[in-house]
């Protein structure tokens, strides 16, 4: 239990201290934000900071910090280190920069932001990558809640039925102005999310006598001996750092009244998600008395969450917790499809004030999403996880280039260092994993490191060398 509370304390202190450093480096100011300059009543809608925070949190805190954290906990308490330090030094920086750069580029989607700072080739790659990732996220957050709802309802209301119901909701949330459904329902869903997190965490602490939380160890406790590197860093795709957040932050950036809310909303929501992931990882290990029992339940899936909610909180409390777990992914899935619509609209310069134009983008996206939902869920999740971290890598490099050019080369290390780390993670994983090239660790590990070093070297050459030359010229 000591490890859990220490980790929780570090997350909170990280927001207060490192979050303030990140904000000071970026220097938010009083310039007019996009929604204040040209509100359109659809996507650029001014919102209070409290409502914007809840929307951002529920956008990003889908099944990822729950399913991902439970699956990552199979490697043991070492997952705490990734959740805590990944959140503070990588995820929080990633989300903050994604949101703030969107504000400074008139609410642009992440693909347009990456293209501006990394070049036209990367822009086109990111456009395709973002849309594919967003559709996969929508699918993951469609099938997962449908499975949970099927467990809470009569057998006649099966997974297929609830998938269609969720899909209809997604259609409305994707199409209608952001303040009509998302802005009104998210505070309610937020309450469910808070009840869920507090309930699961509190019940786990109270049961610590018979089901103790495991204390910190760097030992690999995966029952099958699968390596921590790079698998755990991809499995916990949300709850530490997630490229999906870079697609969501611009949507909220279009609704902020002032840049000075950025730290609370973008960095703060990421820390809140890290806390959610920490709770579920700790609770999963304790509930199943170790990593072996958690692996037997296949880590993060609907049945695991259902058993834990009922087992820890009883029938009534369990249902409340399950509502939080269901609302959590649904409120990420709807905005995933909405972000996909906005990304395509930015790509092809399609005005979204016109309902007919929104329909022409929304309907095909949802149809494709439904067809993908028929594929095995675990396969979609694995590709979603890798895509997530690869997109995070690209977003961090774009942020590093911005900081190098607009602040200073040393300041850019705030993004460049986690970007280098994520470059190694993403490349190593796709070379090693079953859904990738299935290469041995003797090949995947060194190639992943070389790739990360090359990315860092290219960044230094583009950013630090010109800065040093300019300084010498002045001297």
C-alpha positions as CSV (number, residue, x, y, z in Angstrom):
1,X,0.0,0.0,0.0
2,X,3.0,2.3,0.6
3,X,4.0,2.1,-3.0
4,X,0.5,3.1,-4.1
5,X,0.3,6.2,-1.9
6,X,3.8,7.3,-2.8
7,X,3.0,7.0,-6.5
8,X,-0.2,9.0,-5.9
9,X,1.7,11.7,-4.1
10,X,4.3,11.9,-6.8
11,X,1.6,12.4,-9.4
12,X,0.0,15.3,-7.5
13,X,3.3,16.9,-6.8
14,X,4.3,16.4,-10.4
15,X,1.3,18.4,-11.5
16,X,2.0,21.2,-9.1
17,X,5.8,21.4,-9.8
18,X,6.6,20.1,-13.2
19,X,3.3,21.3,-14.6
20,X,4.2,24.8,-13.5
21,X,7.6,24.5,-15.2
22,X,6.0,23.3,-18.5
23,X,3.6,26.3,-18.4
24,X,6.4,28.7,-17.6
25,X,8.4,27.5,-20.6
26,X,5.5,27.8,-23.0
27,X,4.4,31.2,-21.7
28,X,0.6,31.3,-22.2
29,X,-0.6,34.9,-22.7
30,X,-3.8,37.0,-23.2
31,X,-4.1,36.7,-27.0
32,X,-7.6,36.0,-28.2
33,X,-8.4,32.3,-28.5
34,X,-10.0,30.8,-31.6
35,X,-13.5,30.5,-30.1
36,X,-13.4,34.1,-29.0
37,X,-12.2,35.3,-32.4
38,X,-14.7,33.4,-34.5
39,X,-17.3,31.3,-32.6
40,X,-19.3,29.2,-35.1
41,X,-21.9,27.6,-32.8
42,X,-20.8,24.1,-33.8
43,X,-17.1,23.4,-32.9
44,X,-15.8,26.8,-31.8
45,X,-18.0,27.3,-28.8
46,X,-16.7,29.2,-25.7
47,X,-16.9,27.1,-22.5
48,X,-16.1,27.5,-18.9
49,X,-12.8,26.0,-17.7
50,X,-14.6,23.5,-15.4
51,X,-16.7,22.2,-18.2
52,X,-13.8,22.1,-20.6
53,X,-11.7,20.1,-18.1
54,X,-14.5,17.5,-17.7
55,X,-14.8,17.2,-21.5
56,X,-11.0,16.8,-21.9
57,X,-10.8,14.3,-19.1
58,X,-13.7,12.2,-20.4
59,X,-12.3,12.5,-23.9
60,X,-9.0,10.9,-23.0
61,X,-10.0,8.7,-20.0
62,X,-11.7,5.9,-22.0
63,X,-11.0,2.2,-21.6
64,X,-7.3,2.9,-22.0
65,X,-6.4,3.8,-18.3
66,X,-8.6,0.9,-17.2
67,X,-8.1,-1.9,-19.6
68,X,-4.5,-0.8,-20.4
69,X,-3.6,-0.5,-16.7
70,X,-5.0,-3.9,-15.8
71,X,-3.2,-5.5,-18.7
72,X,0.0,-3.6,-17.8
73,X,-0.3,-4.7,-14.2
74,X,0.4,-8.3,-15.3
75,X,4.1,-7.3,-15.3
76,X,3.8,-6.3,-11.7
77,X,4.2,-3.1,-9.7
78,X,6.9,-1.9,-12.1
79,X,3.9,-0.6,-14.1
80,X,3.6,2.1,-11.3
81,X,6.8,3.7,-12.5
82,X,5.6,4.0,-16.1
83,X,2.3,5.4,-15.1
84,X,3.8,7.9,-12.7
85,X,6.8,9.2,-14.6
86,X,5.3,8.6,-18.0
87,X,2.4,10.9,-17.0
88,X,4.5,13.6,-15.5
89,X,7.3,13.9,-18.0
90,X,5.8,12.5,-21.2
91,X,2.0,12.4,-21.2
92,X,1.4,15.7,-19.5
93,X,3.9,17.5,-21.7
94,X,2.4,15.8,-24.8
95,X,-1.2,16.8,-24.0
96,X,-0.3,20.3,-23.0
97,X,1.7,21.0,-26.1
98,X,-1.0,19.4,-28.4
99,X,-3.7,21.6,-26.9
100,X,-1.7,24.8,-26.7
101,X,-0.3,24.5,-30.2
102,X,-3.8,24.0,-31.5
103,X,-4.9,27.2,-29.8
104,X,-2.0,29.1,-31.4
105,X,-2.9,27.6,-34.8
106,X,-6.6,28.5,-34.8
107,X,-7.8,25.2,-33.4
108,X,-6.0,23.1,-36.0
109,X,-6.1,19.3,-35.8
110,X,-2.9,17.5,-34.8
111,X,-2.1,16.4,-38.3
112,X,-2.0,20.0,-39.5
113,X,0.1,21.0,-36.5
114,X,2.6,18.2,-37.1
115,X,2.7,19.1,-40.8
116,X,3.5,22.8,-40.0
117,X,6.5,21.9,-37.8
118,X,7.7,18.7,-39.3
119,X,7.0,19.3,-43.0
120,X,4.4,18.4,-45.7
121,X,5.4,14.7,-45.9
122,X,4.7,14.2,-42.2
123,X,1.5,16.2,-42.6
124,X,0.1,13.7,-45.1
125,X,1.3,10.7,-43.0
126,X,-0.3,12.2,-39.9
127,X,-3.6,12.9,-41.7
128,X,-4.0,9.3,-42.7
129,X,-2.5,8.0,-39.4
130,X,-4.8,10.2,-37.3
131,X,-8.0,9.2,-39.1
132,X,-7.1,5.5,-38.9
133,X,-6.3,5.8,-35.2
134,X,-9.4,7.7,-34.4
135,X,-11.7,5.2,-36.2
136,X,-9.9,2.4,-34.3
137,X,-10.4,4.2,-31.0
138,X,-14.0,4.7,-31.8
139,X,-14.3,0.9,-32.5
140,X,-12.5,0.0,-29.3
141,X,-14.7,2.3,-27.3
142,X,-17.8,1.0,-29.0
143,X,-17.3,-2.7,-28.5
144,X,-16.0,-2.5,-24.9
145,X,-19.0,-0.6,-23.5
146,X,-21.3,-2.8,-25.5
147,X,-19.8,-5.9,-23.8
148,X,-20.2,-4.3,-20.3
149,X,-23.8,-3.3,-21.0
150,X,-24.7,-6.8,-22.3
151,X,-23.5,-8.1,-18.9
152,X,-25.9,-5.8,-17.0
153,X,-29.0,-6.4,-19.1
154,X,-31.1,-9.5,-20.1
155,X,-29.6,-11.9,-22.5
156,X,-31.8,-10.7,-25.4
157,X,-30.0,-7.4,-25.3
158,X,-26.7,-8.8,-26.5
159,X,-23.4,-7.2,-27.5
160,X,-24.6,-6.6,-31.1
161,X,-27.7,-4.8,-29.9
162,X,-25.7,-2.5,-27.6
163,X,-23.1,-1.9,-30.3
164,X,-25.8,-0.5,-32.5
165,X,-27.2,1.6,-29.7
166,X,-23.8,3.1,-28.9
167,X,-23.3,3.7,-32.7
168,X,-26.5,5.7,-32.9
169,X,-25.3,7.8,-30.0
170,X,-22.0,8.3,-31.6
171,X,-23.7,9.5,-34.8
172,X,-25.6,12.2,-32.9
173,X,-22.5,13.3,-30.9
174,X,-20.4,13.5,-34.0
175,X,-22.9,15.5,-35.9
176,X,-24.5,17.9,-33.5
177,X,-22.8,21.1,-32.0
178,X,-20.4,20.3,-29.2
179,X,-22.5,22.0,-26.5
180,X,-25.8,20.1,-27.4
181,X,-24.9,16.6,-26.3
182,X,-21.2,16.5,-25.2
183,X,-21.3,19.7,-23.2
184,X,-24.5,18.7,-21.4
185,X,-23.9,14.9,-20.7
186,X,-20.2,15.0,-19.7
187,X,-20.7,16.6,-16.3
188,X,-23.0,13.7,-15.4
189,X,-20.6,11.1,-16.8
190,X,-17.9,12.9,-14.9
191,X,-19.7,12.3,-11.6
192,X,-19.9,8.6,-12.5
193,X,-16.2,8.5,-13.3
194,X,-15.3,10.0,-9.9
195,X,-17.6,7.6,-8.0
196,X,-16.0,4.7,-9.9
197,X,-12.4,5.8,-9.2
198,X,-13.0,6.6,-5.5
199,X,-15.1,3.5,-5.0
200,X,-12.6,1.0,-6.5
201,X,-9.6,2.7,-4.9
202,X,-11.3,3.0,-1.5
203,X,-12.6,-0.6,-1.5
204,X,-9.2,-1.9,-2.4
205,X,-7.5,-0.1,0.5
206,X,-10.2,-1.3,2.9
207,X,-9.6,-4.9,1.8
208,X,-5.8,-4.6,2.0
209,X,-5.7,-7.0,5.0
210,X,-6.8,-10.0,2.9
211,X,-5.9,-8.7,-0.5
212,X,-2.8,-6.5,-0.1
213,X,-1.5,-4.2,-2.8
214,X,1.9,-5.3,-4.0
215,X,4.9,-3.2,-3.1
216,X,7.3,-1.8,-5.6
217,X,9.7,-4.2,-7.3
218,X,11.5,-4.0,-10.6
219,X,11.3,-7.7,-11.1
220,X,9.4,-8.9,-14.1
221,X,6.3,-10.7,-12.6
222,X,4.6,-11.6,-15.9
223,X,3.6,-15.3,-15.5
224,X,4.6,-16.1,-19.1
225,X,7.9,-14.2,-18.8
226,X,7.1,-11.7,-21.6
227,X,9.6,-8.8,-21.5
228,X,8.7,-5.5,-19.9
229,X,10.5,-3.7,-22.7
230,X,8.8,-2.7,-24.9
231,X,5.5,-4.6,-24.3
232,X,4.4,-2.9,-21.1
233,X,5.1,0.6,-22.5
234,X,2.7,-0.1,-25.4
235,X,0.1,-2.1,-23.4
236,X,-0.4,0.9,-21.0
237,X,-1.2,3.1,-24.1
238,X,-3.3,5.4,-21.9
239,X,-2.6,6.3,-18.3
240,X,1.0,7.3,-19.1
241,X,1.1,8.8,-22.6
242,X,-1.3,8.4,-25.5
243,X,-1.2,9.9,-29.0
244,X,-5.0,9.7,-29.0
245,X,-5.0,12.7,-26.6
246,X,-3.2,14.7,-29.3
247,X,-6.3,14.2,-31.5
248,X,-8.7,15.2,-28.7
249,X,-6.9,18.2,-27.3
250,X,-7.5,20.4,-30.4
251,X,-11.2,19.8,-30.0
252,X,-11.2,21.3,-26.5
253,X,-8.7,23.9,-27.6
254,X,-11.4,25.3,-29.9
255,X,-13.5,26.0,-26.8
256,X,-11.1,27.6,-24.4
257,X,-11.6,31.3,-23.5
258,X,-8.0,31.9,-22.5
259,X,-4.6,30.2,-23.0
260,X,-4.0,30.5,-19.2
261,X,-6.5,27.6,-18.6
262,X,-4.2,25.3,-20.6
263,X,-2.2,23.8,-17.8
264,X,-5.3,23.0,-15.7
265,X,-7.2,21.5,-18.6
266,X,-4.6,19.7,-20.7
267,X,-1.8,18.8,-18.2
268,X,-4.3,18.4,-15.3
269,X,-6.6,16.0,-17.2
270,X,-3.6,13.8,-18.0
271,X,-2.5,13.7,-14.4
272,X,-6.1,12.8,-13.5
273,X,-6.0,9.9,-16.0
274,X,-2.7,8.8,-14.5
275,X,-4.4,8.5,-11.1
276,X,-7.2,6.5,-12.7
277,X,-4.7,4.1,-14.2
278,X,-2.8,3.8,-11.0
279,X,-6.0,2.9,-9.1
280,X,-7.0,0.2,-11.5
281,X,-3.5,-1.3,-11.8
282,X,-3.2,-1.5,-8.0
283,X,-6.7,-2.8,-7.6
284,X,-6.2,-5.5,-10.2
285,X,-3.1,-6.9,-8.7
286,X,-4.7,-6.9,-5.2
287,X,-8.1,-8.3,-6.3
288,X,-6.6,-11.3,-8.0
289,X,-3.9,-11.8,-5.4
290,X,-1.0,-11.3,-7.8
291,X,-0.2,-11.2,-11.5
292,X,-1.0,-14.8,-12.2
293,X,-4.7,-14.4,-11.3
294,X,-4.9,-11.2,-13.3
295,X,-3.4,-13.0,-16.4
296,X,-5.9,-15.8,-16.0
297,X,-8.6,-13.2,-16.4
298,X,-6.9,-11.9,-19.5
299,X,-6.0,-8.6,-17.9
300,X,-8.0,-5.8,-19.3
301,X,-11.4,-6.9,-20.5
302,X,-15.1,-6.5,-19.7
303,X,-15.3,-9.6,-17.6
304,X,-12.4,-8.5,-15.4
305,X,-13.9,-5.0,-14.8
306,X,-17.3,-6.6,-14.1
307,X,-15.9,-9.0,-11.5
308,X,-13.8,-6.4,-9.8
309,X,-16.7,-3.9,-9.6
310,X,-19.2,-6.3,-8.1
311,X,-16.6,-8.1,-5.9
312,X,-15.2,-4.8,-4.4
313,X,-18.4,-2.8,-4.1
314,X,-21.3,-5.2,-4.0
315,X,-24.3,-5.1,-6.3
316,X,-25.4,-1.4,-5.9
317,X,-21.9,0.0,-5.7
318,X,-20.7,-2.3,-8.5
319,X,-23.4,-1.1,-10.8
320,X,-22.5,2.5,-10.1
321,X,-18.9,1.7,-10.8
322,X,-19.8,-0.1,-14.0
323,X,-21.8,2.9,-15.2
324,X,-18.6,4.9,-14.7
325,X,-16.6,2.4,-16.6
326,X,-19.2,2.4,-19.4
327,X,-19.5,6.1,-19.6
328,X,-15.8,6.6,-19.6
329,X,-15.1,4.8,-22.9
330,X,-18.3,6.1,-24.6
331,X,-17.3,9.6,-23.9
332,X,-14.0,8.9,-25.7
333,X,-15.5,7.0,-28.6
334,X,-18.0,9.8,-29.5
335,X,-15.3,12.4,-29.6
336,X,-13.0,10.1,-31.5
337,X,-15.4,10.0,-34.4
338,X,-16.0,13.7,-34.0
339,X,-12.2,14.4,-34.1
340,X,-12.0,12.2,-37.2
341,X,-14.6,14.4,-38.8
342,X,-12.7,17.5,-37.9
343,X,-9.4,16.1,-39.1
344,X,-10.9,15.2,-42.5
345,X,-12.6,18.6,-42.6
346,X,-9.3,20.4,-41.9
347,X,-7.6,18.2,-44.5
348,X,-9.9,19.0,-47.4
349,X,-10.9,22.5,-46.1
350,X,-14.6,21.5,-45.7
351,X,-16.7,24.1,-43.8
352,X,-18.5,22.4,-40.9
353,X,-21.2,24.9,-40.3
354,X,-23.3,23.2,-42.9
355,X,-25.2,20.2,-41.5
356,X,-25.2,18.4,-44.9
357,X,-21.4,18.6,-45.1
358,X,-21.1,17.2,-41.6
359,X,-23.4,14.4,-42.6
360,X,-21.3,13.5,-45.7
361,X,-18.3,13.0,-43.3
362,X,-20.0,11.5,-40.3
363,X,-22.0,8.7,-42.0
364,X,-19.1,7.0,-43.8
365,X,-16.9,7.2,-40.7
366,X,-19.5,5.4,-38.6
367,X,-20.2,2.8,-41.2
368,X,-16.5,1.9,-41.4
369,X,-16.3,1.9,-37.6
370,X,-19.1,-0.6,-37.4
371,X,-17.5,-2.9,-40.0
372,X,-14.2,-2.9,-38.1
373,X,-16.0,-3.7,-34.9
374,X,-16.8,-7.2,-36.3
375,X,-13.0,-8.0,-36.2
376,X,-11.6,-9.7,-33.1
377,X,-11.5,-7.0,-30.3
378,X,-8.0,-8.0,-29.0
379,X,-6.5,-7.6,-32.5
380,X,-7.9,-4.1,-32.9
381,X,-6.7,-3.2,-29.4
382,X,-3.1,-4.2,-30.1
383,X,-2.9,-2.2,-33.3
384,X,-4.7,0.7,-31.5
385,X,-2.1,0.6,-28.7
386,X,0.9,0.7,-31.1
387,X,-0.7,3.4,-33.3
388,X,-1.4,5.4,-30.1
389,X,2.3,5.5,-29.0
390,X,3.6,6.2,-32.5
391,X,1.3,9.2,-32.9
392,X,2.4,10.4,-29.5
393,X,6.0,10.2,-30.7
394,X,5.2,12.4,-33.7
395,X,3.3,14.9,-31.7
396,X,6.1,15.3,-29.2
397,X,8.7,15.8,-32.0
398,X,6.4,18.6,-33.4
399,X,6.2,20.2,-30.0
400,X,10.0,20.0,-29.6
401,X,10.5,21.7,-33.0
402,X,8.1,24.5,-31.9
403,X,9.9,25.0,-28.6
404,X,13.3,25.1,-30.3
405,X,12.1,27.7,-32.7
406,X,9.9,29.9,-30.5
407,X,11.5,29.5,-27.0
408,X,15.0,28.1,-27.0
409,X,16.9,25.0,-28.0
410,X,17.4,23.9,-24.3
411,X,13.7,24.4,-23.6
412,X,12.9,22.0,-26.4
413,X,14.4,19.1,-24.4
414,X,11.2,19.1,-22.4
415,X,9.6,17.4,-25.4
416,X,12.6,16.0,-27.3
417,X,13.7,13.7,-24.5
418,X,10.3,11.9,-24.1
419,X,10.0,12.0,-27.9
420,X,13.3,10.1,-28.2
421,X,12.1,7.6,-25.6
422,X,8.8,7.0,-27.4
423,X,10.7,6.6,-30.7
424,X,12.6,3.7,-29.2
425,X,9.4,2.2,-27.7
426,X,7.4,2.4,-31.0
427,X,10.1,1.0,-33.3
428,X,11.1,-1.8,-30.9
429,X,7.5,-2.9,-30.4
430,X,6.6,-3.1,-34.1
431,X,9.7,-5.1,-34.8
432,X,9.2,-7.5,-31.9
433,X,5.5,-7.9,-31.5
434,X,3.4,-10.8,-33.0
435,X,1.3,-8.2,-34.9
436,X,4.5,-6.7,-36.2
437,X,7.6,-8.3,-37.8
438,X,8.1,-10.9,-35.0
439,X,11.9,-10.3,-34.9
440,X,14.0,-11.5,-32.0
441,X,15.0,-9.1,-29.2
442,X,18.6,-9.3,-30.5
443,X,17.5,-7.4,-33.6
444,X,14.5,-5.4,-32.3
445,X,16.3,-3.9,-29.3
446,X,19.3,-2.4,-31.0
447,X,17.4,-1.3,-34.1
448,X,14.9,0.5,-31.8
449,X,17.7,2.3,-30.0
450,X,19.4,3.2,-33.2
451,X,16.2,4.6,-34.6
452,X,15.6,6.7,-31.5
453,X,19.2,8.0,-31.7
454,X,18.8,8.9,-35.3
455,X,15.6,10.8,-34.6
456,X,17.3,12.7,-31.8
457,X,20.4,13.4,-34.0
458,X,18.2,14.8,-36.8
459,X,16.4,17.0,-34.3
460,X,19.7,18.3,-32.8
461,X,21.0,19.0,-36.3
462,X,17.9,21.0,-37.3
463,X,17.4,22.8,-34.0
464,X,20.5,23.1,-31.9
465,X,23.1,23.6,-34.6
466,X,21.4,26.6,-36.2
467,X,20.9,28.1,-32.7
468,X,24.6,27.7,-31.9
469,X,25.6,29.1,-35.3
470,X,23.4,32.1,-34.7
471,X,25.0,32.6,-31.3
472,X,28.5,32.5,-32.7
473,X,27.5,35.0,-35.4
474,X,26.3,37.4,-32.8
475,X,29.5,37.0,-30.7
